[in-house]
Amino acid sequence: MNREKLIAVFDEVVSRFSDHDNPKILTKVAGALFNKAVVLGSLGKAEEEMAAYDEVVSRYADHDDHEILRQVASAKNGKAWTIYCLNNKERFPEALSLAISASASDPEDSFISHTIAMISGSLNQWDKRFSSLVIF
């Protein structure tokens, strides 16, 4: 299946099931939006990619289901990573804020930790953010 068709499938999932109140179904809807963002990024459509990540956050940030909140954390981190990959240094503080927020929701996600480290290093803030860590 080509990537444009995948986006259409993800849009159909969102259209059909976003009004459900079952958390298992909403997790799939959030996942479809997240995956849409990833595919848009692979097509070089960074602004649309970030808008799709934003949609996950705006729809589900206030939800109380843990799995849905993990999707929100992944979306925040995805947007942060996209900003980093675009080397949009003016937006690095925003990206770092998103990644730190994502980490608060899903502290064991190593991708989020990696994003924080990369952006912090680029901002020369590694020492400030992680000065309390003890490395053995």
N, C-alpha and C positions, 0 to 999 in steps of 0.2 A: 504494500500500500504506500503510495507516495505521501509526502509530508502534508501537502495541501488537503488531501483526503482525511488524514489523521486529524487535522484541525477541525474539519467539518464533523467528524465523529465526536470529538470532544465537545464541540458546541451543541451537538444534538443531546449528549448526556446531560449537559447543563440545562438545556431547554426543557427536557422531559422530566428531570428529577430534582431540580433545585427547590421546588416547593414542598418537598417531603419534610417531615419532622423526625424521621428515623435517622439516628446518628450514623448507622452503618451505611445508609444510602448517601447521606450528606458527605461522609468521608470519601466516597467514590466521586461525588460531584467536585469536591475540593481537589481531589487527585486529578480529575479530568482538566480542571482549570490549570493546575500546576503543570501537567504534562503538555498542555497547549502552550504554556509559556516556554517550556524547554524546546518544543518544536519550532516555535517562532524564533527563538534564539539561534537555532541551528540553520534557520533560513536567513540569518543576518538582520532580523527585524527587532533590534534591541528595544526600541521604544514600545513596540507592541508587546514584546516579551515582558517588560517591566509593568506594563498596564495589566497584563494577565496576572502577574504576581500580586499586584495591588488589589485586584478583584478578589483573590483568595482572602487576603487580609481584611478587606472591607466587609465581605460577606460573613466571615467566620471568626474574627478576632475575639468576639464576645461570647462565643459558644463555650459550653462547659465540658464537652466531650474531649477526653485526652487525645484520641487519635485525630480528631479534627484540628485540635490545637497544634499537633505535630505537623500537620499540613500547613498551617499558618506559619509556624516557625520555619519550615522549609521554604515557603514562599518569600518570607523576609530575607532569609539567607540567599535565596536565588537572586533576588533583586540586588542585594549587597554585592554579590559576586559579579553580577553583570556590570554594575557600576565600576567595580575594580577592573574587570577585563577591558572595559572601554577606556580605561586610564583617565577617567573623568575626575581629576584630582580635586576640582572644586566641590564635587559631590562625595568625596571620601568621608567627610564627617557624617553625612547622612547614612552612607553605607555602613560605617562602623556602628552607628546607633542602631540600625536595623539588625545587624549581626548580633550585637550584644543583647538586644531585645529577644531575638530568636533563641539565643543561648539560655536566657532566663526561662523560656518555655520548654526547651529541650536540651538541658545541659550536657547530656551524654553524646550528642551528635558530633562526631569528629569533623564532619564537613564544616559545621558552623565554627568550631574552634579554629580550623584552618583558615577560614575566611577572616576571622578576627585577627589572627596572627599576621596574615598577609597585608591586610589594610593597615593595621597598627604599625607594622614595619615600614610601610610606605609613608606613613605620617610621622615616622620617627617617634612614635609614642610607645614603643614596646616597653621601654624601661618604666614609664609612668604607669601603664596599665597592669604590668605583671611584676612589679618590683617586690611584691610580697611572696612570690613563688620561690620555693627552695628547690634547687635542682641538685640531685645526688649524682 
